[in-house]
Amino acid sequence: MNRFLTSILILFFTSTIAWASISAQPVLTRNEAIRIIDAALKQQPLFWQGFAIPYSIDRGSKHKDAAMLEVLFNHKLLSREKETKVIKVEGSQRKRITLNYRYDFIDEEASQHASTQGGFYYGTGRLKNIMDLSKPYLLGRSYYAEAYIQWYVTDIQDWVDAPAFDKARTLRRTLESKEKPFEKRVYLHHDGQKWGFWQGQPGGL
């Protein structure tokens, strides 16, 4: 009986110590938050996709997509082939011939990469400023902290600056982001040993 009580007491005190180590509020300094957030932004390349590829368009088209596609082709991000299509004229039995350009990714690897990442790589984020940093708070059995940040884009690709992309708001804002940074809220998570960047919303929110 004494041995059984001893085991229960050991288990109780072990659990209490473990819970105390989890529940003890960890310290998060501003400098540590800056380091973690900036490192996380640098590891998340940015991709833009304004249209689906492959894309066929009239060779004489003045549409904004035609101009953007040509820029991407000139920067060797897309291949281009001439194609001829026979199209039925709506509301009649007539048909007409269209002379198109068909744009596609330069190879299968580029196609898979773009489809996985969601478009064309245009830069990488960097932290400019932490506008607000919360104190660590307990949610479930983990501690989190929230930071409202300003961030900008570095390693901006040459094609982004082409006039054809002037009306693509994300890319236009990218070019001026150093002076007019983007803003967003991000989260940090403490795993019991150290702080790290947390993707998305903290669990339970």
Kinemage of the C-alpha trace (Angstrom):
@kinemage 1
@onewidth
@group {chain A} dominant
@subgroup {mainchain}
@vectorlist {calphas} color= white
{ca met a 1} P 0.000 0.000 0.000
{ca asn a 2} L 2.803 2.415 0.900
{ca arg a 3} L 4.499 1.581 -2.380
{ca phe a 4} L 1.280 2.366 -4.262
{ca leu a 5} L 0.873 5.715 -2.476
{ca thr a 6} L 4.507 6.536 -3.167
{ca ser a 7} L 3.987 5.906 -6.902
{ca ile a 8} L 0.888 8.111 -6.918
{ca leu a 9} L 2.727 10.916 -5.153
{ca ile a 10} L 5.683 10.678 -7.540
{ca leu a 11} L 3.344 10.810 -10.533
{ca phe a 12} L 1.484 13.769 -9.027
{ca phe a 13} L 4.621 15.780 -8.330
{ca thr a 14} L 6.122 14.912 -11.737
{ca ser a 15} L 2.973 16.129 -13.506
{ca thr a 16} L 2.880 19.246 -11.349
{ca ile a 17} L 6.500 20.103 -12.172
{ca ala a 18} L 5.916 19.461 -15.904
{ca trp a 19} L 2.808 21.648 -15.908
{ca ala a 20} L 4.644 24.359 -13.989
{ca ser a 21} L 7.390 24.374 -16.596
{ca ile a 22} L 4.772 24.736 -19.355
{ca ser a 23} L 2.700 27.349 -17.566
{ca ala a 24} L 5.631 29.523 -16.478
{ca gln a 25} L 5.310 32.610 -18.674
{ca pro a 26} L 8.323 32.811 -21.007
{ca val a 27} L 10.040 36.129 -21.724
{ca leu a 28} L 9.973 37.558 -25.251
{ca thr a 29} L 12.182 40.569 -25.931
{ca arg a 30} L 11.621 42.939 -28.825
{ca asn a 31} L 15.035 42.113 -30.308
{ca glu a 32} L 14.250 38.408 -30.221
{ca ala a 33} L 10.908 39.010 -31.933
{ca ile a 34} L 12.645 41.094 -34.617
{ca arg a 35} L 15.149 38.322 -35.291
{ca ile a 36} L 12.503 35.584 -35.506
{ca ile a 37} L 10.067 37.508 -37.707
{ca asp a 38} L 12.693 38.785 -40.128
{ca ala a 39} L 14.172 35.292 -40.513
{ca ala a 40} L 10.717 33.852 -41.200
{ca leu a 41} L 9.910 36.483 -43.835
{ca lys a 42} L 13.199 35.799 -45.635
{ca gln a 43} L 12.309 32.106 -45.860
{ca gln a 44} L 8.967 32.770 -47.572
{ca pro a 45} L 9.534 33.708 -51.243
{ca leu a 46} L 6.730 35.717 -52.823
{ca phe a 47} L 4.893 34.625 -55.977
{ca trp a 48} L 2.506 36.500 -58.276
{ca gln a 49} L -0.036 35.003 -60.627
{ca gly a 50} L -2.293 37.279 -62.616
{ca phe a 51} L -3.499 34.605 -65.021
{ca ala a 52} L -3.440 30.874 -65.623
{ca ile a 53} L -0.739 29.365 -67.810
{ca pro a 54} L -0.827 28.086 -70.581
{ca tyr a 55} L -2.496 31.119 -72.127
{ca ser a 56} L -3.471 31.662 -75.783
{ca ile a 57} L -4.052 35.213 -76.962
{ca asp a 58} L -4.445 36.982 -80.306
{ca arg a 59} L -1.095 38.118 -81.673
{ca gly a 60} L -2.449 41.606 -82.260
{ca ser a 61} L -4.209 41.897 -78.914
{ca lys a 62} L -3.884 45.180 -76.993
{ca his a 63} L -5.231 43.593 -73.799
{ca lys a 64} L -3.157 44.199 -70.670
{ca asp a 65} L -2.521 40.463 -70.358
{ca ala a 66} L -0.838 40.442 -73.771
{ca ala a 67} L 1.652 43.090 -72.636
{ca met a 68} L 2.402 41.288 -69.359
{ca leu a 69} L 2.835 37.934 -71.102
{ca glu a 70} L 5.297 39.465 -73.525
{ca val a 71} L 7.370 40.879 -70.660
{ca leu a 72} L 7.503 37.480 -68.958
{ca phe a 73} L 8.484 35.908 -72.281
{ca asn a 74} L 11.243 38.488 -72.805
{ca his a 75} L 12.589 37.705 -69.332
{ca lys a 76} L 12.677 33.998 -70.243
{ca leu a 77} L 10.029 33.035 -67.701
{ca leu a 78} L 7.668 31.776 -70.413
{ca ser a 79} L 7.991 30.179 -73.833
{ca arg a 80} L 5.918 31.379 -76.796
{ca glu a 81} L 4.689 29.606 -79.896
{ca lys a 82} L 2.552 30.713 -82.812
{ca glu a 83} L -0.715 28.856 -83.257
{ca thr a 84} L -3.642 29.038 -85.641
{ca lys a 85} L -7.161 28.370 -84.431
{ca val a 86} L -10.470 27.999 -86.251
{ca ile a 87} L -13.279 29.508 -84.180
{ca lys a 88} L -17.004 29.301 -84.802
{ca val a 89} L -18.615 32.747 -85.045
{ca glu a 90} L -21.312 32.985 -82.402
{ca gly a 91} L -24.867 33.162 -83.768
{ca ser a 92} L -23.966 31.920 -87.238
{ca gln a 93} L -22.626 28.934 -89.154
{ca arg a 94} L -19.508 30.829 -90.125
{ca lys a 95} L -16.023 30.188 -88.825
{ca arg a 96} L -12.986 32.413 -88.642
{ca ile a 97} L -9.283 31.899 -88.292
{ca thr a 98} L -7.370 33.486 -85.404
{ca leu a 99} L -3.609 33.850 -85.231
{ca asn a 100} L -2.534 33.480 -81.621
{ca tyr a 101} L 0.487 33.307 -79.399
{ca arg a 102} L 0.438 30.417 -76.960
{ca tyr a 103} L 2.451 31.085 -73.814
{ca asp a 104} L 3.604 28.259 -71.597
{ca phe a 105} L 6.242 27.594 -68.964
{ca ile a 106} L 9.698 27.061 -70.381
{ca asp a 107} L 9.905 23.485 -69.085
{ca glu a 108} L 8.129 20.931 -66.914
{ca glu a 109} L 10.174 21.836 -63.835
{ca ala a 110} L 9.194 25.509 -64.115
{ca ser a 111} L 5.561 24.494 -64.636
{ca gln a 112} L 5.486 22.293 -61.533
{ca his a 113} L 7.283 24.914 -59.450
{ca ala a 114} L 4.901 27.694 -60.504
{ca ser a 115} L 1.785 25.599 -59.960
{ca thr a 116} L 3.024 24.547 -56.522
{ca gln a 117} L 4.068 28.025 -55.416
{ca gly a 118} L 1.217 29.880 -57.105
{ca gly a 119} L 2.866 31.887 -59.864
{ca phe a 120} L 6.009 33.831 -60.673
{ca tyr a 121} L 8.641 34.593 -58.056
{ca tyr a 122} L 9.005 38.353 -57.619
{ca gly a 123} L 10.858 38.898 -54.333
{ca thr a 124} L 11.286 38.148 -50.635
{ca gly a 125} L 9.844 39.871 -47.594
{ca arg a 126} L 11.901 41.632 -44.932
{ca leu a 127} L 10.868 43.174 -41.629
{ca lys a 128} L 10.918 46.967 -41.482
{ca asn a 129} L 9.388 47.623 -38.072
{ca ile a 130} L 7.365 46.062 -35.259
{ca met a 131} L 4.585 48.532 -34.565
{ca asp a 132} L 3.051 46.603 -31.690
{ca leu a 133} L 4.138 43.510 -29.755
{ca ser a 134} L 1.839 41.859 -27.236
{ca lys a 135} L 2.906 40.247 -24.008
{ca pro a 136} L 3.026 36.439 -24.130
{ca tyr a 137} L -0.361 34.891 -23.372
{ca leu a 138} L -1.391 31.333 -22.573
{ca leu a 139} L -3.738 29.569 -24.969
{ca gly a 140} L -4.415 25.937 -24.173
{ca arg a 141} L -1.032 24.605 -23.052
{ca ser a 142} L 1.107 26.944 -25.176
{ca tyr a 143} L 2.219 30.549 -25.041
{ca tyr a 144} L 1.770 32.878 -27.997
{ca ala a 145} L 2.522 36.499 -28.787
{ca glu a 146} L 1.122 38.783 -31.482
{ca ala a 147} L 3.059 41.357 -33.465
{ca tyr a 148} L 1.681 43.984 -35.836
{ca ile a 149} L 4.453 44.643 -38.320
{ca gln a 150} L 5.532 46.711 -41.292
{ca trp a 151} L 7.385 44.802 -43.983
{ca tyr a 152} L 8.837 45.404 -47.430
{ca val a 153} L 10.041 43.391 -50.414
{ca thr a 154} L 13.663 42.817 -51.347
{ca asp a 155} L 15.284 40.928 -54.241
{ca ile a 156} L 12.622 42.435 -56.533
{ca gln a 157} L 12.854 40.869 -59.984
{ca asp a 158} L 13.572 43.075 -63.014
{ca trp a 159} L 10.292 42.291 -64.788
{ca val a 160} L 8.215 43.766 -61.937
{ca asp a 161} L 9.273 47.288 -62.939
{ca ala a 162} L 7.953 46.960 -66.524
{ca pro a 163} L 5.167 49.473 -67.448
{ca ala a 164} L 2.943 46.515 -68.385
{ca phe a 165} L 2.573 45.725 -64.667
{ca asp a 166} L 1.679 49.252 -63.562
{ca lys a 167} L -1.946 48.211 -62.950
{ca ala a 168} L -1.023 45.088 -61.001
{ca arg a 169} L -1.509 46.567 -57.531
{ca thr a 170} L 0.510 44.005 -55.585
{ca leu a 171} L 3.532 44.454 -57.834
{ca arg a 172} L 3.177 48.224 -57.925
{ca arg a 173} L 3.044 48.333 -54.130
{ca thr a 174} L 6.062 46.039 -54.029
{ca leu a 175} L 8.203 48.617 -55.826
{ca glu a 176} L 7.375 51.305 -53.267
{ca ser a 177} L 7.258 49.046 -50.202
{ca lys a 178} L 10.581 50.247 -48.776
{ca glu a 179} L 9.111 53.747 -48.346
{ca lys a 180} L 5.450 52.667 -48.003
{ca pro a 181} L 5.657 49.264 -46.284
{ca phe a 182} L 2.968 46.618 -46.154
{ca glu a 183} L 1.355 45.910 -42.785
{ca lys a 184} L 0.062 42.692 -41.253
{ca arg a 185} L -0.334 40.776 -38.011
{ca val a 186} L 1.883 37.762 -37.299
{ca tyr a 187} L 2.182 35.330 -34.388
{ca leu a 188} L 4.988 33.805 -32.348
{ca his a 189} L 4.783 30.507 -30.471
{ca his a 190} L 6.787 29.160 -27.548
{ca asp a 191} L 7.372 25.403 -27.768
{ca gly a 192} L 8.486 25.053 -24.161
{ca gln a 193} L 12.116 25.703 -25.033
{ca lys a 194} L 12.244 28.694 -27.362
{ca trp a 195} L 10.174 31.149 -29.385
{ca gly a 196} L 9.467 30.565 -33.062
{ca phe a 197} L 7.336 31.923 -35.909
{ca trp a 198} L 3.788 30.580 -36.032
{ca gln a 199} L 2.041 30.112 -39.370
{ca gly a 200} L -1.565 31.296 -39.351
{ca gln a 201} L -3.753 31.807 -36.300
{ca pro a 202} L -2.916 30.358 -32.865
{ca gly a 203} L -4.846 27.196 -32.080
{ca gly a 204} L -8.323 27.836 -30.720
{ca leu a 205} L -8.682 31.405 -32.080
